[in-house]
Amino acid sequence: MKRTVLAFIAATVLLIITVVYAATTGTLAVTPWRLVEGLWSGEDAHVDIIKDLRLPRIIIALFAGASLSVAGVLLQAVMRNPLAEPGIIGVSSGASFFAVLFVTLVPSAYFYAPLVSVIGGGIAFLLVYTLSWKNGLDPLRMILIGIAINALFTSFSQVLHFMGGLTVGTSDAATSNLAMRQWTDVSTMSVYATIGLLLACFVAKGADQLALSDATARSLGVPVNRLRFVLAAIAVLLASVATAVAGLFVFVGLLVPHMSRRLVGTSHRVLIPFSALLGAWLIVLSDTIGRLIIHPNELPASVIVALIGGPFLIFLLRKGDSFAAR
């Protein structure tokens, strides 16, 4: 218990420090006190620029990191697979393709893109789940089919791009760069992500129950299939909205849940909020590094995450069964 409390405190402090640093550092650098004072008075031109250009991307990064991390936790519980992650099994690429296609065809209905992305993510998940089912869920088959579905939707997006369907500003799902996000994007992201994160906290007990074998869970009166559907729907909602607004990120839903389990254990009542906290920190940190490392140019936050997540995936695969047992 003490270790869990210390982990939450450390993660919260890291997140606050990173957010303050991200907000005050860059082409326009201000002190934290000047930032607070300028936001309060509304009379500082530099702070106004930071408010309109830097704060929206930070807030979206917070929500995107939390959403993708919790989506990873839920998908791993549903599939009983430690390698399940929205970006790997095709949920994110399906959401991205449908959102881009919708906004390309109906630009005036941009506000509904997150809803369409949820449909796309849901279709991708159902394809992976149904094609993987053969007398039960096979973790290896599921990952392989997920990779194939991911490649399929990614290729669809590329075809749309080369046909001229994507233009600058067509859809946020077409890029993983958090630059040029606006307060309207913050409003969209905050509404959908808050709903999804709250729902995830409510189903934490159900995620623990899915750790049991299906036969054991059913003998205890647990509606296994219904529970899987609910958890998967919440995970798809979180991952799809994050993709539609913040862009396509891979490895967040893989990296963060495993780090969180090693710090706070496997109980989803603790794991879900801690993963949200740690995921928010990871994306804000990655975006800040990408923004500053080759200044005045930028690296997308997804590139920084991939540089971390790729080696981590190799590490997990080499660990194999020891991670699957946790």
N, C-alpha and C positions, 0 to 999 in steps of 0.2 A: 504493500500500500504506500509506504513511504517513497519507494522508488518511483511509483507511478505519479505521485504528487510532484516529486522533483522533476520528472520528465515533462510534465505539463508546464511547470513554472519555467523550466529552461527553454522549452519550445516557444512559449508565449513571449519571453524576454527576447529571444532571437528574432521572432517575427516583428516585434515592435521596433527593435533596433534597425532591422533591415528595411522596414517600411519608411522610417524616418530618414535613413540614409538615402534610400531611393528617391524620396520626395525632395530632398534638399541638395542633391548632387547631380551635376550635368552641365550642359551649356550655360544654364542659369543656375548658379549656386547661391543658396541663401542659408542662413543659420536656422536651426529649428525654431528658435524664439521668434525670428522675423517671419517665418512661415505662419506660425500660429497667430501672430499679431496681424499679419496681412490678411489672413482668412477671416479674422474677426472684424477688422475695420473695412475691408474691401477697397482700400485706397492705395494699395501697393501694386504698381503695374507689373513688376516682376512676378510677384506672388499670383496675380491674376492669370498670367501666362502659364505658370506652373499648375494652377487650379484647372485650367481648361485642357492642357496637353498632357500633363504628367500624372495627375491624380486619377483620372479615369482609367488609364492603363494599369495603375497599381491596384485599384479596386477590382478591376476585371481579372487581373492576375491572381488576386486573393481568392475570388470565387471560383475561378477555373481550376486552380490547384486543389482547393478543397473538394470540388465536385468530382474531378477525375480520380482523386485518391479514394474517396468514398465509393465511387463506382467500381474501382478495382477491388476494394474490400468485399463488396456485395457480390460481384461476379465470381470471385474466388470461392465465396461461400456457396453460391448456387451451383457452380460447376465442380466443386471439390477439387479444384486444380490450382496449385500455387502460381502457375504461370498465366492464368486468365487475366486479361487486361484489355480495356476497350480498344486501345490502338492496335494490339496484336491480333485480336480475334475479329476485327473488321467492323465493330460497332461505330468507331469514330469515322472511318473512311466512308461507311454507308451514310452516316449522318451528314458528313461533309458533302458528299455527292448530291444527295437529295436537296440539301439547302441551297447549294450553288445552282442546281438545275432549276429550282423553283424561283429563285430571285432573278435568274437570267430570263426566264419566261414571263415572270410577273414582277417587274422591278418595283412597282408601286405598292406591292404587298409585302415589303421587306419585314415588317413587324412580325409577320406570321412565319418567318423562316425558322425560328427555333422549334415551332410545332411541327413543321415539315421535317426538320432534322430528326426529331424524336421518332417520327414514322420511319425514316430511313434507317436510323439506328436499330429500331425494333425489327425491321425486316432482316437486317444483317444478322442480328442475334438469333432470330427464329431459324434462319438458314443454317447457322452454325449448330444450333441445338438439335434441330431435327435431323440434319445430315450426320450428326455425330452419334445419334442414338441407335444402338444395336444391342439389344438385350442389356441395356443399361448404358451409363455414360463412361466412355473410355477417354481418360485425360489426354493421352497422346493423340488419338484420332481427333479430338476436339481442337487441339492446338493446330494440328496440320490443316484441318478444314478451315479453321479460323484464319490462318495465314493465306489460304487460297481465296477466301471471301474478301479478305482485306486487299489482296492483289487485284481482284476483280473490280471492286469499287474504285480503287485507286486508278486503274486503267481507264475506267469510265470517265473519271474526272479529267484525266489527261486527254482523252479523246475530245471531250467538251472544250478543253482549253485550246487544243490545236485547230478545232473547228471555228474558233473565234468566239466561243460562248462566254469566255471570261474576259472581262475588261476591268480596268482599275476601278476599284470601289464597288464592283458588282456584288461581292459577298465577302464577309469577314471569314467565312469558312474556307475560302480559297487560299488563305495565308495564315501562317502561325506567328506572324509578327504583330506584336501588341501595339505598335505605333499607330497614331491617328485614331485611336478609339475615342468616342465621345460620351457625353453624359447620357445620351439616349441609349447607348449600348449598355451603360452601367445599369440603367433602369430595367432593361430587358433581362440582363443577366441576373441581377439581384433578386428579381421576383421569382423566376423559374428555379434558380439555384437554392434560394432559401426554402422554397416548398420541398424540393427534393432532399435537401439536407435534414430538414425536420422529419420528413417521412422516414428517412434512413435511421434516425435515432429511435423512432417508434418501433421499428422492426428489428432492433438489435437482438432481442431475445430469440426471434425466429431464425436469425442468422446463426446463432449458437446451436439451435436445435437441428439445423441442417448438417452440423458436423457429425451427427449420429448417422448410422446406417439407415437406409430407408425403412427396413423392416423394424428396427428398434424404435424409430421415430413414430411410425404408424401404430405400433403397439402402445405407445404413450398418448395416442390420440392427436398426433400432429398431422395436419393436412399438408403433406409434403409437396404435392404438385401445385396446390394453390399458393403455398408459401414461396416456392421457387418462382412462380409467375410474378408474385408481388415484388419480391426482391429484385428480380431481373428487370421489371418495368421501372422501378426506381433508379436502378443503375443505368439503364438506357436513357432515362430522362436526364440524369445528371451529366453523363458523358456527351450526349447529343447536344444539349444546350451549350455546354462548355465549348464544344467543337464549332457550333454555329456562330458563337459570338467571339471567342478568343482564338479560334483556329485549331489546326490539327496538331495535337501533342501525342507522342508515343512514350511509353515507359513510366509515366507518372503513376498510373494505377498499378504498376508492378513494383516499382522501386519503393514508394512510400509505405504501402501496407506491410511489406517485409521488414523495413526498418522499424515501423511502429510495433510490430509483434515482438521484436527483440527488446524493445524498450518498455512496453506496458503490458505485454501478454496477449492472450488470444481471445479474451472476453470482448464481444463486440460492443457491449455497453461502454467500454473504455476505448476500444480500438477505433471505433467510428469517429468520435469527436477528436481523438488524438491524431488520426490520419488526416482529418480535415485541416487541423492546425499545421501539421508538418507539411502537407501538400501545398497549402497556401504559402508557406515560407519558401518552399522549393521553387515555385514559379516566380515569385517576386524576386528572389535572389538570382535566378537564371536570367530574368528579364533585365535586371540591373547590371549584371555582368555583361550581357550581350550589348547593352546600351553604352557601356563605358569602355569595354576592353579594346575596341578599335576606333574610338571616338576620333572624328565626328561621324563615322559610319556606324552601322549597327549590325549585330548578329541576332537573328530571331531567337527568342527564348527557347523554342523547341530544339534548336541546334545544341544549345548548352545542355538541355535535359538529355538529349540523345547521347551526347558525349559522356554523360554520367551513366545513363541507363544501359547503353550497349555493353560496356564491360561488366556491369552488374548482372545483366541477363546471362552472360557467359559464366559468371561466378555461380549463379543459381543453378544453371544446368550441370555444372561440375559437382556442385554439392548434392544435387539430385534428391534422393530419398530422405536425407536428413532434414531438408526444408519441407518436403511434402508431409512429413510427419508432424510438423509443428502446428 
